[in-house]
Amino acid sequence: MKDKGADLVWFDGQYVKWEEAKVPIMIHALHYGTAVFEGIRAYSSDDNLYIFRLKEHLERLHKSASVYSFTTKFSADELCNATVELIRKNSIKESCYIRPLTFVGLHGIDLNVSKHSPTHTTIIIFPFAKYFKGDGISVCVSSWRRIDDESIPPMAKASGNYLNSVLATQECRRNGYDESILLDKNGCVSEASGENIFIVRNGKLHTPQLSDSILEGITRNTTIEIAEEMGYEVIERPISRTELYLAEEIFLTGTAAEIIAITKIDGHTVGNGKEGTVTRTIREYYENIVVGKTEKFMGWLTPTW
Ligand SMILES: Cc1ncc(COP(=O)(O)O)c(C=O)c1O
């Protein structure tokens, strides 16, 4: 998706044509990055189109806005209903990506954004396939450090945060890698430019803790829950860069990337250079859950039809 997605966009409670969903040039968010957003996937299956963990995403949208003291005028439940209705009005039956966005509107050049500042909320849908091609990707550790809670809180999914991700992505692509891993200000592993990271060591899963400058990913939480259910121990702790080189397996998690193995890091081959057994087992379980094949986790799915 570069220029256009589904015909209709939800915009402040109205269903409007994509071409007509426009904003004035002085929108605060455009100048200062004062916007929060979500990325959600809907999966087409034999019997329905299921949205994965819709409510959790829309609750996170609210939490992200609250960090910056602005508000989303629509409740998470209202936005859930709007998302389902938007899918129906667009007659979408195929897997797609859903992008809710709340942004500060006309507020001059005043940086004192508050709960009284005007905000707008929109939901956009577009077709979306795999984010990374193939079964494994090659990554590098970025020379850029991850934004930090002392300056720009990574736990809020705010638009401005992604300038940090843009720099890291530009650097890795320039050097021929698929994705970049950022270290936090202490030199510990934080996350990728748009995904959380897990490593496997001695058969156990390890992932950076929330205080290591990460977004609390919904796929990360899902992975922890299903991995534990499958009997794996999952440890949240600081991870050093060298552990990436020593790991038996490494994988990334995120709504867009789903669960994807890292097969090379900084030129070091991870394991045998292919997706490892632990990663494959968890990925396959996840892939069954999102299309409604696992009864136990049907509560994570919102049917649309
Ligand atoms: C910086 C960053 N970390 C992690 C994630 C993974 O989060 P989630 O699993 O909620 O999509 C994302 C994607 O939203 C992200 O942009």
The ligand as an SDF file (V2000), in Angstrom:
LIG
                    3D

 16 16  0  0  0  0  0  0  0  0999 V2000
    8.7460   -0.0070   17.9110 C   0  0  0  0  0  0  0  0  0  0  0  0
    7.8310   -1.1700   17.9250 C   0  0  0  0  0  0  0  0  0  0  0  0
    8.0760   -2.1710   18.7760 N   0  0  0  0  0  0  0  0  0  0  0  0
    7.2830   -3.2570   18.8240 C   0  0  0  0  0  0  0  0  0  0  0  0
    6.1900   -3.3790   17.9950 C   0  0  0  0  0  0  0  0  0  0  0  0
    5.3130   -4.5920   18.0860 C   0  0  0  0  0  0  0  0  0  0  0  0
    4.0840   -4.2410   18.6640 O   0  0  0  0  0  0  0  0  0  0  0  0
    2.7680   -5.0570   18.3490 P   0  0  0  0  0  0  0  0  0  0  0  0
    3.0920   -6.4760   18.6080 O   0  0  0  0  0  0  0  0  0  0  0  0
    1.7800   -4.5150   19.3130 O   0  0  0  0  0  0  0  0  0  0  0  0
    2.4170   -4.8040   16.9360 O   0  0  0  0  0  0  0  0  0  0  0  0
    5.9010   -2.3570   17.0890 C   0  0  0  0  0  0  0  0  0  0  0  0
    4.7250   -2.4400   16.2030 C   0  0  0  0  0  0  0  0  0  0  0  0
    3.7140   -1.8940   16.5090 O   0  0  0  0  0  0  0  0  0  0  0  0
    6.7300   -1.2280   17.0650 C   0  0  0  0  0  0  0  0  0  0  0  0
    6.4890   -0.2350   16.1990 O   0  0  0  0  0  0  0  0  0  0  0  0
  1  2  1  0
  2  3  1  0
  2 15  2  0
  3  4  2  0
  4  5  1  0
  5  6  1  0
  5 12  2  0
  6  7  1  0
  7  8  1  0
  8  9  2  0
  8 10  1  0
  8 11  1  0
 12 13  1  0
 12 15  1  0
 13 14  2  0
 15 16  1  0
M  END
$$$$
